[in-house]
Amino acid sequence: MGQYYKIVNVKKRQYLNPHMFNDGMKLMEFGMSASGTLTALAVLLADGNGRGGGDLNSDNPIIGSWAGDPIVVAGDYADQGKFLPADKSEETLYSVCEDEGEDISAKGSTAIDEILFVAKESEHPRAFEVASNFIKNMSELNKDLLQLSKTKKEIEKDLNTPNVHQISVRSLRHQGQLDESTDRALSRVGPGKSRRRRFRMGKPDRKVIAY
């Protein structure tokens, strides 16, 4: 099944949930994402934002609110008691933050609104380009997730559909056209057997005639 992760601010007892940004929760799923979870983390850790070109032109207090704090990418299989007080020595940081911490992922998603606001106020072509690319990335991620869900359902449907071999054998049995020896042979030769095996099974038995 794999290990799931959350990005945890140990000091503030806050965390980011990758699923809230349309990312997977496994390390390399959100770790290699072009936007989403890591974009939100960059905004939270930014120190000195708003002083140069390419910064997020916003006074939102969430920007830089994690700068300087101890941050852990916490897995649900991690060591118990690590980064936790003594009274939680049998728990993981992942479980504690989930039960007692604050999920600030929704606040991070306001980045889209901030980018659109900047584009509208500045009316600069580059600002609109950044906003367009950001929304496009999020749209493509949603499209990919929908396609994966559709593919999964199709595979499950195929696995639950009887194959041609099974249907043919059942039909012959129902019509009484199989003798006992042939029925046993077909039962042993399933759809996963090789053609060579089927050919051998189909050969008539050789009998030794005594004179």
C-alpha positions in Angstrom: 0.0 0.0 0.0 2.9 2.4 0.7 3.5 5.1 3.2 1.5 8.3 3.5 3.0 11.7 4.5 2.0 15.0 5.9 4.2 18.1 6.1 4.2 19.1 9.8 5.2 22.3 11.6 6.2 20.8 14.9 6.3 24.2 16.7 2.9 25.5 15.6 1.2 22.1 15.4 0.0 22.7 11.9 0.3 20.6 8.8 -0.3 20.4 5.1 -2.3 17.5 3.6 -1.1 16.8 0.0 -4.5 15.5 -1.0 -5.9 19.0 -0.6 -3.7 20.1 -3.4 -4.6 17.3 -5.8 -1.3 15.5 -5.0 -0.8 11.9 -3.9 0.2 11.4 -0.3 3.2 9.2 -1.0 6.6 11.0 -0.8 7.5 10.9 -4.5 4.0 11.7 -5.6 3.8 15.1 -4.1 7.6 15.5 -4.0 7.8 15.5 -7.8 4.6 17.6 -8.4 5.0 20.7 -10.5 2.6 22.6 -8.3 0.4 22.2 -5.3 1.8 20.9 -2.1 5.4 22.2 -2.6 4.1 25.5 -3.9 2.2 26.0 -0.6 5.2 24.9 1.4 7.4 27.5 -0.5 4.9 30.2 0.3 4.8 29.2 4.0 8.6 29.2 4.3 9.2 32.4 2.3 11.2 35.0 4.2 11.3 38.5 2.7 8.5 38.0 0.2 7.3 41.1 -1.7 10.7 42.8 -2.1 11.6 41.7 -5.6 10.4 40.6 -9.0 8.8 37.2 -9.0 7.5 37.4 -5.4 3.9 36.9 -4.5 2.6 40.4 -4.2 0.3 39.9 -1.2 -0.1 40.9 2.4 -1.7 37.6 3.3 -0.3 36.7 6.8 0.1 33.0 5.9 3.0 33.9 3.6 6.3 33.2 5.5 4.4 32.1 8.7 6.5 28.9 8.9 9.9 30.6 8.2 12.4 29.4 10.8 10.2 26.7 12.4 11.1 23.0 12.6 9.3 21.3 9.7 9.1 17.5 9.3 7.8 15.5 6.4 6.1 13.0 8.7 5.3 9.4 7.5 2.6 7.2 9.0 5.3 4.4 9.4 7.8 6.6 11.2 9.3 5.9 14.6 7.0 6.3 17.5 7.7 9.1 19.9 10.1 10.9 17.6 9.6 14.8 17.6 7.0 14.3 20.3 6.8 14.9 24.1 7.4 12.0 26.5 3.7 11.4 27.1 3.2 10.5 23.4 6.1 8.0 23.2 3.8 5.3 21.6 2.4 7.5 18.9 3.8 8.9 15.6 4.0 12.6 14.6 1.7 11.8 11.7 -1.1 10.4 13.9 -0.8 13.2 16.5 -0.9 16.0 14.0 -3.9 14.4 12.4 -5.8 14.1 15.8 -4.6 17.3 17.5 -3.0 19.5 14.8 -4.5 22.2 12.5 -4.8 21.4 8.8 -4.0 24.7 7.1 -4.1 23.3 3.6 -7.3 25.2 2.8 -5.5 28.5 3.6 -2.7 27.5 1.2 -5.2 27.1 -1.7 -5.9 30.8 -1.6 -2.7 31.1 -3.7 -4.9 30.9 -6.8 -7.0 33.9 -5.6 -3.9 35.8 -4.8 -2.3 35.2 -8.2 -5.5 36.2 -10.0 -5.7 39.3 -7.9 -2.2 40.3 -8.7 -2.8 39.8 -12.4 -6.0 41.9 -12.4 -4.4 44.8 -10.4 -1.2 45.0 -12.4 -2.7 44.2 -15.8 0.7 42.9 -16.7 0.9 40.2 -19.4 3.5 38.2 -17.4 1.2 38.2 -14.4 -1.7 36.8 -16.4 0.7 34.2 -17.9 1.6 33.0 -14.4 -2.0 32.8 -13.4 -3.0 30.9 -16.5 -0.2 28.4 -16.1 -1.0 27.8 -12.5 -4.7 27.1 -13.2 -3.8 25.0 -16.2 -1.6 22.8 -14.0 -4.3 22.3 -11.5 -6.8 21.5 -14.3 -4.5 18.9 -15.8 -4.0 17.2 -12.4 -7.8 16.9 -11.9 -8.1 15.5 -15.5 -5.4 12.9 -14.8 -7.1 11.8 -11.6 -10.4 11.4 -13.4 -8.7 9.3 -16.1 -7.0 7.1 -13.5 -10.4 6.5 -11.8 -12.0 5.6 -15.1 -9.2 3.2 -16.0 -9.4 1.5 -12.6 -13.1 0.9 -13.0 -12.6 -0.5 -16.5 -10.0 -2.9 -15.3 -12.2 -4.1 -12.4 -15.0 -4.6 -14.8 -12.8 -6.8 -17.1 -11.6 -8.8 -14.1 -15.2 -9.5 -13.1 -16.4 -10.5 -16.6 -16.4 -14.2 -17.5 -14.0 -15.0 -20.4 -14.9 -16.7 -23.6 -13.5 -20.0 -22.5 -15.6 -20.1 -19.4 -18.8 -19.1 -21.3 -18.2 -21.8 -24.0 -17.6 -24.6 -21.5 -20.7 -23.6 -19.5 -22.8 -23.5 -22.7 -21.7 -27.0 -23.8 -22.3 -28.4 -20.3 -25.8 -26.9 -20.3 -26.6 -28.5 -23.6 -25.2 -31.8 -22.5 -22.7 -32.0 -25.4 -19.7 -32.8 -23.2 -18.8 -36.3 -22.1 -17.2 -36.9 -18.7 -13.6 -37.2 -19.9 -13.7 -34.1 -22.1 -15.3 -32.1 -19.4 -12.5 -33.0 -17.0 -9.9 -32.1 -19.6 -11.4 -28.7 -20.3 -11.7 -28.0 -16.5 -7.9 -28.6 -16.2 -7.1 -26.4 -19.2 -8.2 -23.0 -18.1 -7.8 -19.7 -20.1 -4.3 -19.2 -18.5 -2.9 -22.5 -19.8 -0.7 -22.6 -22.9 -1.9 -23.7 -26.3 0.7 -26.5 -26.3 -0.9 -27.9 -23.1 -4.4 -27.7 -24.6 -3.3 -29.5 -27.8 -1.8 -32.4 -25.7 -5.0 -32.6 -23.6 -7.1 -32.7 -26.7 -5.3 -35.8 -28.1 -7.2 -39.1 -27.8 -5.8 -41.6 -25.3 -3.6 -44.2 -26.9 -4.8 -47.7 -26.0 -2.7 -50.9 -26.1 -4.6 -53.7 -27.8 -3.6 -57.2 -26.7 -3.8 -59.9 -29.3 
